[in-house]
């Protein structure tokens, strides 16, 4: 009987975790950190790409926003925040940018 209760409790915990993770996908989020180049500054890729690094996490800008904001930050990383929808693919976090605020 104890084993059945324990299994039921574990099943409940896993269900709650899965529901919480599913609710987080597709939500708009504001990320604060350093907006910089994934190639020139972070040395993560072979071609320039706009990213925001928040702590140890790197969020890659979507294609249109990458081009739009890249010239300003390629050789001069800037502190700021990015608001957008976060997704994950192949172990990388991407942000579909709605708004970028640079600290000046």
N, CA, C and O atoms as a Tinker XYZ file with bonds, in Angstrom:
   416  protein
     1  N      0.816000   -1.202000    0.000000    73     2
     2  CA     0.000000    0.000000    0.000000    64     1     3
     3  C      0.865000    1.273000    0.000000    63     2     4     5
     4  O      0.538000    2.255000   -0.667000    81     3
     5  N      1.982000    1.238000    0.766000    73     3     6
     6  CA     2.874000    2.396000    0.795000    64     5     7
     7  C      3.479000    2.659000   -0.572000    63     6     8     9
     8  O      3.605000    3.810000   -0.991000    81     7
     9  N      3.853000    1.595000   -1.267000    73     7    10
    10  CA     4.455000    1.746000   -2.595000    64     9    11
    11  C      3.461000    2.372000   -3.566000    63    10    12    13
    12  O      3.844000    3.212000   -4.380000    81    11
    13  N      2.191000    1.976000   -3.492000    73    11    14
    14  CA     1.167000    2.530000   -4.379000    64    13    15
    15  C      0.976000    4.017000   -4.110000    63    14    16    17
    16  O      0.836000    4.802000   -5.048000    81    15
    17  N      0.969000    4.412000   -2.841000    73    15    18
    18  CA     0.826000    5.835000   -2.495000    64    17    19
    19  C      2.027000    6.630000   -2.989000    63    18    20    21
    20  O      1.892000    7.750000   -3.483000    81    19
    21  N      3.206000    6.027000   -2.847000    73    19    22
    22  CA     4.417000    6.707000   -3.295000    64    21    23
    23  C      4.396000    6.894000   -4.809000    63    22    24    25
    24  O      4.731000    7.971000   -5.301000    81    23
    25  N      4.012000    5.873000   -5.544000    73    23    26
    26  CA     3.929000    5.976000   -7.000000    64    25    27
    27  C      2.892000    7.004000   -7.428000    63    26    28    29
    28  O      3.113000    7.758000   -8.376000    81    27
    29  N      1.763000    7.035000   -6.730000    73    27    30
    30  CA     0.726000    8.012000   -7.038000    64    29    31
    31  C      1.243000    9.429000   -6.788000    63    30    32    33
    32  O      0.980000   10.336000   -7.577000    81    31
    33  N      1.973000    9.616000   -5.698000    73    31    34
    34  CA     2.556000   10.923000   -5.392000    64    33    35
    35  C      3.558000   11.356000   -6.442000    63    34    36    37
    36  O      3.550000   12.511000   -6.866000    81    35
    37  N      4.426000   10.439000   -6.870000    73    35    38
    38  CA     5.401000   10.752000   -7.917000    64    37    39
    39  C      4.711000   11.101000   -9.232000    63    38    40    41
    40  O      5.128000   12.024000   -9.931000    81    39
    41  N      3.664000   10.366000   -9.564000    73    39    42
    42  CA     2.917000   10.643000  -10.796000    64    41    43
    43  C      2.309000   12.035000  -10.744000    63    42    44    45
    44  O      2.305000   12.748000  -11.747000    81    43
    45  N      1.798000   12.425000   -9.590000    73    43    46
    46  CA     1.211000   13.755000   -9.429000    64    45    47
    47  C      2.271000   14.843000   -9.603000    63    46    48    49
    48  O      2.028000   15.844000  -10.277000    81    47
    49  N      3.432000   14.652000   -9.006000    73    47    50
    50  CA     4.520000   15.629000   -9.131000    64    49    51
    51  C      4.949000   15.774000  -10.589000    63    50    52    53
    52  O      5.088000   16.897000  -11.074000    81    51
    53  N      5.162000   14.665000  -11.297000    73    51    54
    54  CA     5.561000   14.728000  -12.708000    64    53    55
    55  C      4.495000   15.409000  -13.556000    63    54    56    57
    56  O      4.827000   16.165000  -14.469000    81    55
    57  N      3.235000   15.158000  -13.275000    73    55    58
    58  CA     2.146000   15.795000  -14.020000    64    57    59
    59  C      2.183000   17.303000  -13.822000    63    58    60    61
    60  O      2.039000   18.060000  -14.781000    81    59
    61  N      2.373000   17.741000  -12.584000    73    59    62
    62  CA     2.428000   19.180000  -12.311000    64    61    63
    63  C      3.617000   19.837000  -13.006000    63    62    64    65
    64  O      3.492000   20.953000  -13.509000    81    63
    65  N      4.757000   19.173000  -13.042000    73    63    66
    66  CA     5.938000   19.712000  -13.723000    64    65    67
    67  C      5.675000   19.843000  -15.213000    63    66    68    69
    68  O      6.010000   20.864000  -15.814000    81    67
    69  N      5.083000   18.830000  -15.812000    73    67    70
    70  CA     4.800000   18.878000  -17.254000    64    69    71
    71  C      3.812000   19.983000  -17.588000    63    70    72    73
    72  O      3.974000   20.663000  -18.601000    81    71
    73  N      2.800000   20.177000  -16.767000    73    71    74
    74  CA     1.813000   21.232000  -16.998000    64    73    75
    75  C      2.482000   22.594000  -16.874000    63    74    76    77
    76  O      2.230000   23.483000  -17.687000    81    75
    77  N      3.326000   22.766000  -15.875000    73    75    78
    78  CA     4.022000   24.047000  -15.688000    64    77    79
    79  C      4.925000   24.357000  -16.869000    63    78    80    81
    80  O      4.979000   25.504000  -17.313000    81    79
    81  N      5.637000   23.361000  -17.390000    73    79    82
    82  CA     6.533000   23.581000  -18.532000    64    81    83
    83  C      5.731000   23.894000  -19.793000    63    82    84    85
    84  O      6.149000   24.733000  -20.591000    81    83
    85  N      4.598000   23.244000  -19.985000    73    83    86
    86  CA     3.771000   23.485000  -21.168000    64    85    87
    87  C      3.195000   24.892000  -21.138000    63    86    88    89
    88  O      3.075000   25.526000  -22.187000    81    87
    89  N      2.831000   25.398000  -19.950000    73    87    90
    90  CA     2.278000   26.741000  -19.833000    64    89    91
    91  C      3.303000   27.810000  -20.162000    63    90    92    93
    92  O      2.931000   28.895000  -20.609000    81    91
    93  N      4.582000   27.533000  -19.955000    73    91    94
    94  CA     5.638000   28.513000  -20.177000    64    93    95
    95  C      5.957000   28.697000  -21.658000    63    94    96    97
    96  O      6.443000   29.760000  -22.043000    81    95
    97  N      5.705000   27.716000  -22.483000    73    95    98
    98  CA     6.024000   27.805000  -23.911000    64    97    99
    99  C      5.111000   28.816000  -24.599000    63    98   100   101
   100  O      3.907000   28.857000  -24.345000    81    99
   101  N      5.692000   29.617000  -25.459000    73    99   102
   102  CA     4.914000   30.555000  -26.251000    64   101   103
   103  C      4.501000   31.807000  -25.508000    63   102   104   105
   104  O      3.779000   32.634000  -26.065000    81   103
   105  N      4.930000   31.973000  -24.278000    73   103   106
   106  CA     4.580000   33.168000  -23.525000    64   105   107
   107  C      5.602000   34.260000  -23.783000    63   106   108   109
   108  O      6.784000   33.996000  -24.002000    81   107
   109  N      5.116000   35.497000  -23.753000    73   107   110
   110  CA     6.016000   36.624000  -23.911000    64   109   111
   111  C      6.843000   36.779000  -22.643000    63   110   112   113
   112  O      6.335000   36.619000  -21.533000    81   111
   113  N      8.114000   37.089000  -22.821000    73   111   114
   114  CA     9.053000   37.166000  -21.709000    64   113   115
   115  C     10.001000   38.332000  -21.949000    63   114   116   117
   116  O     10.330000   38.645000  -23.093000    81   115
   117  N     10.439000   38.973000  -20.876000    73   115   118
   118  CA    11.458000   40.014000  -20.983000    64   117   119
   119  C     12.760000   39.471000  -20.413000    63   118   120   121
   120  O     12.815000   39.023000  -19.268000    81   119
   121  N     13.808000   39.519000  -21.231000    73   119   122
   122  CA    15.130000   39.019000  -20.845000    64   121   123
   123  C     16.062000   40.221000  -20.711000    63   122   124   125
   124  O     16.157000   41.043000  -21.623000    81   123
   125  N     16.748000   40.319000  -19.574000    73   123   126
   126  CA    17.709000   41.404000  -19.355000    64   125   127
   127  C     19.117000   40.834000  -19.396000    63   126   128   129
   128  O     19.372000   39.742000  -18.887000    81   127
   129  N     20.033000   41.586000  -20.010000    73   127   130
   130  CA    21.414000   41.116000  -20.078000    64   129   131
   131  C     22.224000   41.927000  -21.064000    63   130   132   133
   132  O     21.974000   43.115000  -21.273000    81   131
   133  N     23.204000   41.265000  -21.671000    73   131   134
   134  CA    24.088000   41.905000  -22.637000    64   133   135
   135  C     23.680000   41.502000  -24.046000    63   134   136   137
   136  O     23.676000   40.318000  -24.384000    81   135
   137  N     23.340000   42.483000  -24.859000    73   135   138
   138  CA    22.997000   42.244000  -26.258000    64   137   139
   139  C     24.304000   42.355000  -27.036000    63   138   140   141
   140  O     24.976000   43.385000  -26.996000    81   139
   141  N     24.657000   41.279000  -27.745000    73   139   142
   142  CA    25.984000   41.214000  -28.346000    64   141   143
   143  C     25.986000   40.307000  -29.572000    63   142   144   145
   144  O     24.940000   39.815000  -29.994000    81   143
   145  N     27.157000   40.095000  -30.132000    73   143   146
   146  CA    27.321000   39.239000  -31.310000    64   145   147
   147  C     27.765000   37.839000  -30.874000    63   146   148   149
   148  O     28.725000   37.688000  -30.119000    81   147
   149  N     27.062000   36.838000  -31.353000    73   147   150
   150  CA    27.394000   35.459000  -31.022000    64   149   151
   151  C     28.724000   35.011000  -31.600000    63   150   152   153
   152  O     29.329000   34.062000  -31.103000    81   151
   153  N     29.184000   35.686000  -32.644000    73   151   154
   154  CA    30.481000   35.337000  -33.257000    64   153   155
   155  C     31.605000   36.204000  -32.700000    63   154   156   157
   156  O     32.557000   35.695000  -32.106000    81   155
   157  N     31.490000   37.495000  -32.892000    73   155   158
   158  CA    32.600000   38.403000  -32.578000    64   157   159
   159  C     32.900000   38.498000  -31.087000    63   158   160   161
   160  O     34.065000   38.585000  -30.698000    81   159
   161  N     31.884000   38.483000  -30.260000    73   159   162
   162  CA    32.086000   38.631000  -28.826000    64   161   163
   163  C     32.124000   37.274000  -28.107000    63   162   164   165
   164  O     33.027000   37.017000  -27.311000    81   163
   165  N     31.155000   36.422000  -28.386000    73   163   166
   166  CA    31.033000   35.174000  -27.637000    64   165   167
   167  C     31.749000   33.990000  -28.275000    63   166   168   169
   168  O     31.967000   32.972000  -27.619000    81   167
   169  N     32.118000   34.114000  -29.552000    73   167   170
   170  CA    32.844000   33.039000  -30.262000    64   169   171
   171  C     32.065000   31.715000  -30.266000    63   170   172   173
   172  O     32.653000   30.644000  -30.116000    81   171
   173  N     30.732000   31.800000  -30.440000    73   171   174
   174  CA    29.883000   30.606000  -30.419000    64   173   175
   175  C     29.588000   30.042000  -31.804000    63   174   176   177
   176  O     29.281000   28.857000  -31.937000    81   175
   177  N     29.677000   30.878000  -32.837000    73   175   178
   178  CA    29.344000   30.474000  -34.203000    64   177   179
   179  C     30.341000   31.092000  -35.181000    63   178   180   181
   180  O     31.159000   31.929000  -34.802000    81   179
   181  N     30.263000   30.673000  -36.430000    73   179   182
   182  CA    31.188000   31.176000  -37.452000    64   181   183
   183  C     30.665000   32.398000  -38.198000    63   182   184   185
   184  O     31.426000   33.061000  -38.902000    81   183
   185  N     29.374000   32.707000  -38.053000    73   183   186
   186  CA    28.789000   33.877000  -38.712000    64   185   187
   187  C     28.153000   34.769000  -37.650000    63   186   188   189
   188  O     27.653000   34.281000  -36.637000    81   187
   189  N     28.175000   36.074000  -37.888000    73   187   190
   190  CA    27.590000   37.014000  -36.937000    64   189   191
   191  C     26.121000   36.703000  -36.694000    63   190   192   193
   192  O     25.391000   36.337000  -37.615000    81   191
   193  N     25.696000   36.852000  -35.440000    73   191   194
   194  CA    24.295000   36.662000  -35.075000    64   193   195
   195  C     24.038000   37.423000  -33.783000    63   194   196   197
   196  O     24.825000   37.336000  -32.840000    81   195
   197  N     22.939000   38.167000  -33.737000    73   195   198
   198  CA    22.587000   38.943000  -32.554000    64   197   199
   199  C     22.013000   38.020000  -31.489000    63   198   200   201
   200  O     21.143000   37.192000  -31.761000    81   199
   201  N     22.523000   38.182000  -30.264000    73   199   202
   202  CA    22.060000   37.384000  -29.132000    64   201   203
   203  C     21.941000   38.284000  -27.911000    63   202   204   205
   204  O     22.480000   39.391000  -27.885000    81   203
   205  N     21.232000   37.798000  -26.907000    73   203   206
   206  CA    21.265000   38.434000  -25.595000    64   205   207
   207  C     21.703000   37.371000  -24.605000    63   206   208   209
   208  O     21.139000   36.279000  -24.540000    81   207
   209  N     22.725000   37.720000  -23.836000    73   207   210
   210  CA    23.249000   36.787000  -22.838000    64   209   211
   211  C     22.774000   37.263000  -21.474000    63   210   212   213
   212  O     23.080000   38.372000  -21.035000    81   211
   213  N     22.015000   36.388000  -20.817000    73   211   214
   214  CA    21.476000   36.675000  -19.497000    64   213   215
   215  C     22.012000   35.613000  -18.547000    63   214   216   217
   216  O     21.578000   34.461000  -18.587000    81   215
   217  N     22.944000   35.993000  -17.702000    73   215   218
   218  CA    23.620000   35.000000  -16.863000    64   217   219
   219  C     24.403000   34.067000  -17.762000    63   218   220   221
   220  O     25.231000   34.521000  -18.551000    81   219
   221  N     24.159000   32.776000  -17.659000    73   219   222
   222  CA    24.835000   31.791000  -18.507000    64   221   223
   223  C     23.986000   31.410000  -19.731000    63   222   224   225
   224  O     24.435000   30.636000  -20.576000    81   223
   225  N     22.774000   31.944000  -19.827000    73   223   226
   226  CA    21.859000   31.587000  -20.907000    64   225   227
   227  C     21.987000   32.562000  -22.072000    63   226   228   229
   228  O     22.021000   33.777000  -21.879000    81   227
   229  N     22.058000   32.013000  -23.287000    73   227   230
   230  CA    22.139000   32.818000  -24.502000    64   229   231
   231  C     20.851000   32.625000  -25.285000    63   230   232   233
   232  O     20.458000   31.495000  -25.574000    81   231
   233  N     20.193000   33.727000  -25.630000    73   231   234
   234  CA    18.977000   33.714000  -26.440000    64   233   235
   235  C     19.335000   34.271000  -27.811000    63   234   236   237
   236  O     19.866000   35.377000  -27.913000    81   235
   237  N     19.052000   33.517000  -28.860000    73   235   238
   238  CA    19.362000   33.905000  -30.233000    64   237   239
   239  C     18.181000   34.655000  -30.823000    63   238   240   241
   240  O     17.048000   34.177000  -30.752000    81   239
   241  N     18.428000   35.831000  -31.409000    73   239   242
   242  CA    17.370000   36.623000  -32.033000    64   241   243
   243  C     16.829000   35.901000  -33.264000    63   242   244   245
   244  O     17.555000   35.163000  -33.929000    81   243
   245  N     15.535000   36.122000  -33.563000    73   243   246
   246  CA    14.951000   35.587000  -34.793000    64   245   247
   247  C     15.611000   36.270000  -35.994000    63   246   248   249
   248  O     16.296000   37.282000  -35.841000    81   247
   249  N     15.403000   35.718000  -37.171000    73   247   250
   250  CA    16.118000   36.146000  -38.381000    64   249   251
   251  C     15.968000   37.647000  -38.679000    63   250   252   253
   252  O     16.961000   38.329000  -38.930000    81   251
   253  N     14.737000   38.156000  -38.652000    73   251   254
   254  CA    14.514000   39.570000  -38.979000    64   253   255
   255  C     15.148000   40.493000  -37.935000    63   254   256   257
   256  O     15.755000   41.502000  -38.292000    81   255
   257  N     15.013000   40.158000  -36.665000    73   255   258
   258  CA    15.568000   40.991000  -35.599000    64   257   259
   259  C     17.084000   40.914000  -35.567000    63   258   260   261
   260  O     17.749000   41.884000  -35.203000    81   259
   261  N     17.630000   39.775000  -35.942000    73   259   262
   262  CA    19.079000   39.634000  -36.022000    64   261   263
   263  C     19.647000   40.708000  -36.944000    63   262   264   265
   264  O     20.601000   41.398000  -36.584000    81   263
   265  N     19.074000   40.845000  -38.111000    73   263   266
   266  CA    19.554000   41.838000  -39.081000    64   265   267
   267  C     19.283000   43.263000  -38.604000    63   266   268   269
   268  O     20.130000   44.146000  -38.748000    81   267
   269  N     18.110000   43.478000  -38.041000    73   267   270
   270  CA    17.683000   44.826000  -37.646000    64   269   271
   271  C     18.582000   45.433000  -36.570000    63   270   272   273
   272  O     18.890000   46.623000  -36.629000    81   271
   273  N     19.010000   44.634000  -35.586000    73   271   274
   274  CA    19.745000   45.162000  -34.443000    64   273   275
   275  C     21.251000   44.881000  -34.473000    63   274   276   277
   276  O     21.985000   45.376000  -33.618000    81   275
   277  N     21.713000   44.102000  -35.435000    73   275   278
   278  CA    23.081000   43.626000  -35.367000    64   277   279
   279  C     24.151000   44.720000  -35.521000    63   278   280   281
   280  O     25.143000   44.711000  -34.792000    81   279
   281  N     23.967000   45.633000  -36.429000    73   279   282
   282  CA    24.994000   46.644000  -36.701000    64   281   283
   283  C     25.356000   47.427000  -35.432000    63   282   284   285
   284  O     26.518000   47.780000  -35.228000    81   283
   285  N     24.373000   47.690000  -34.595000    73   283   286
   286  CA    24.587000   48.499000  -33.389000    64   285   287
   287  C     25.430000   47.773000  -32.342000    63   286   288   289
   288  O     26.116000   48.426000  -31.555000    81   287
   289  N     25.397000   46.419000  -32.310000    73   287   290
   290  CA    26.037000   45.684000  -31.225000    64   289   291
   291  C     27.201000   44.788000  -31.650000    63   290   292   293
   292  O     27.847000   44.193000  -30.787000    81   291
   293  N     27.488000   44.673000  -32.929000    73   291   294
   294  CA    28.467000   43.694000  -33.402000    64   293   295
   295  C     29.822000   43.825000  -32.716000    63   294   296   297
   296  O     30.358000   42.836000  -32.214000    81   295
   297  N     30.372000   45.008000  -32.689000    73   295   298
   298  CA    31.687000   45.175000  -32.061000    64   297   299
   299  C     31.601000   45.907000  -30.726000    63   298   300   301
   300  O     32.616000   46.099000  -30.056000    81   299
   301  N     30.395000   46.317000  -30.336000    73   299   302
   302  CA    30.199000   47.020000  -29.076000    64   301   303
   303  C     29.001000   46.431000  -28.330000    63   302   304   305
   304  O     27.879000   46.902000  -28.513000    81   303
   305  N     29.214000   45.408000  -27.489000    73   303   306
   306  CA    28.110000   44.834000  -26.722000    64   305   307
   307  C     27.436000   45.910000  -25.869000    63   306   308   309
   308  O     28.103000   46.811000  -25.361000    81   307
   309  N     26.121000   45.813000  -25.714000    73   307   310
   310  CA    25.377000   46.803000  -24.941000    64   309   311
   311  C     24.443000   46.102000  -23.962000    63   310   312   313
   312  O     23.854000   45.068000  -24.276000    81   311
   313  N     24.319000   46.679000  -22.778000    73   311   314
   314  CA    23.359000   46.179000  -21.805000    64   313   315
   315  C     21.963000   46.596000  -22.251000    63   314   316   317
   316  O     21.783000   47.656000  -22.852000    81   315
   317  N     20.980000   45.755000  -21.950000    73   315   318
   318  CA    19.619000   46.094000  -22.316000    64   317   319
   319  C     18.655000   44.978000  -21.991000    63   318   320   321
   320  O     18.976000   44.047000  -21.252000    81   319
   321  N     17.472000   45.087000  -22.554000    73   319   322
   322  CA    16.456000   44.059000  -22.358000    64   321   323
   323  C     15.736000   43.793000  -23.675000    63   322   324   325
   324  O     15.613000   44.670000  -24.530000    81   323
   325  N     15.266000   42.559000  -23.810000    73   323   326
   326  CA    14.551000   42.137000  -25.009000    64   325   327
   327  C     13.249000   41.493000  -24.571000    63   326   328   329
   328  O     13.240000   40.622000  -23.701000    81   327
   329  N     12.153000   41.923000  -25.175000    73   327   330
   330  CA    10.848000   41.330000  -24.900000    64   329   331
   331  C     10.411000   40.578000  -26.138000    63   330   332   333
   332  O     10.478000   41.101000  -27.251000    81   331
   333  N      9.962000   39.344000  -25.940000    73   331   334
   334  CA     9.513000   38.540000  -27.056000    64   333   335
   335  C      9.098000   37.153000  -26.622000    63   334   336   337
   336  O      9.068000   36.839000  -25.432000    81   335
   337  N      8.782000   36.333000  -27.594000    73   335   338
   338  CA     8.346000   34.972000  -27.336000    64   337   339
   339  C      9.541000   34.042000  -27.430000    63   338   340   341
   340  O     10.246000   34.023000  -28.439000    81   339
   341  N      9.768000   33.268000  -26.370000    73   339   342
   342  CA    10.917000   32.375000  -26.283000    64   341   343
   343  C     10.526000   30.966000  -26.719000    63   342   344   345
   344  O      9.460000   30.462000  -26.367000    81   343
   345  N     11.407000   30.346000  -27.490000    73   343   346
   346  CA    11.223000   28.949000  -27.879000    64   345   347
   347  C     12.580000   28.256000  -27.782000    63   346   348   349
   348  O     13.609000   28.902000  -27.585000    81   347
   349  N     12.564000   26.947000  -27.923000    73   347   350
   350  CA    13.806000   26.194000  -27.861000    64   349   351
   351  C     13.840000   25.188000  -28.993000    63   350   352   353
   352  O     12.849000   24.515000  -29.277000    81   351
   353  N     15.008000   25.094000  -29.644000    73   351   354
   354  CA    15.176000   24.145000  -30.740000    64   353   355
   355  C     16.621000   23.674000  -30.750000    63   354   356   357
   356  O     17.543000   24.489000  -30.696000    81   355
   357  N     16.819000   22.390000  -30.816000    73   355   358
   358  CA    18.159000   21.792000  -30.866000    64   357   359
   359  C     19.054000   22.278000  -29.725000    63   358   360   361
   360  O     20.253000   22.484000  -29.917000    81   359
   361  N     18.472000   22.459000  -28.541000    73   359   362
   362  CA    19.243000   22.855000  -27.376000    64   361   363
   363  C     19.562000   24.337000  -27.285000    63   362   364   365
   364  O     20.237000   24.761000  -26.347000    81   363
   365  N     19.089000   25.146000  -28.247000    73   363   366
   366  CA    19.308000   26.593000  -28.215000    64   365   367
   367  C     17.996000   27.287000  -27.905000    63   366   368   369
   368  O     16.925000   26.831000  -28.307000    81   367
   369  N     18.091000   28.402000  -27.181000    73   367   370
   370  CA    16.913000   29.223000  -26.905000    64   369   371
   371  C     16.866000   30.358000  -27.928000    63   370   372   373
   372  O     17.863000   31.036000  -28.177000    81   371
   373  N     15.694000   30.545000  -28.506000    73   371   374
   374  CA    15.472000   31.604000  -29.494000    64   373   375
   375  C     14.423000   32.564000  -28.957000    63   374   376   377
   376  O     13.535000   32.168000  -28.201000    81   375
   377  N     14.529000   33.830000  -29.354000    73   375   378
   378  CA    13.524000   34.812000  -28.959000    64   377   379
   379  C     13.015000   35.535000  -30.204000    63   378   380   381
   380  O     13.786000   36.121000  -30.964000    81   379
   381  N     11.699000   35.479000  -30.392000    73   379   382
   382  CA    11.023000   36.209000  -31.464000    64   381   383
   383  C     10.796000   37.607000  -30.902000    63   382   384   385
   384  O      9.883000   37.824000  -30.106000    81   383
   385  N     11.627000   38.546000  -31.318000    73   383   386
   386  CA    11.730000   39.855000  -30.683000    64   385   387
   387  C     10.532000   40.745000  -31.023000    63   386   388   389
   388  O     10.165000   40.912000  -32.187000    81   387
   389  N      9.934000   41.311000  -29.965000    73   387   390
   390  CA     8.894000   42.325000  -30.119000    64   389   391
   391  C      9.454000   43.713000  -29.818000    63   390   392   393
   392  O      9.066000   44.702000  -30.440000    81   391
   393  N     10.384000   43.769000  -28.843000    73   391   394
   394  CA    10.880000   45.064000  -28.389000    64   393   395
   395  C     12.289000   44.909000  -27.829000    63   394   396   397
   396  O     12.583000   43.941000  -27.128000    81   395
   397  N     13.168000   45.877000  -28.144000    73   395   398
   398  CA    14.522000   45.915000  -27.603000    64   397   399
   399  C     14.731000   47.275000  -26.961000    63   398   400   401
   400  O     14.458000   48.308000  -27.572000    81   399
   401  N     15.219000   47.269000  -25.722000    73   399   402
   402  CA    15.560000   48.511000  -25.024000    64   401   403
   403  C     17.038000   48.449000  -24.663000    63   402   404   405
   404  O     17.471000   47.547000  -23.946000    81   403
   405  N     17.817000   49.421000  -25.168000    73   403   406
   406  CA    19.235000   49.510000  -24.834000    64   405   407
   407  C     19.408000   50.486000  -23.681000    63   406   408   409
   408  O     18.772000   51.540000  -23.656000    81   407
   409  N     20.276000   50.139000  -22.714000    73   407   410
   410  CA    20.641000   51.093000  -21.659000    64   409   411
   411  C     21.611000   52.081000  -22.277000    63   410   412   413
   412  O     22.577000   51.684000  -22.929000    81   411
   413  N     21.366000   53.331000  -22.080000    73   411   414
   414  CA    22.262000   54.346000  -22.671000    64   413   415
   415  C     22.837000   55.219000  -21.601000    63   414   416
   416  O     23.611000   56.129000  -21.896000    81   415
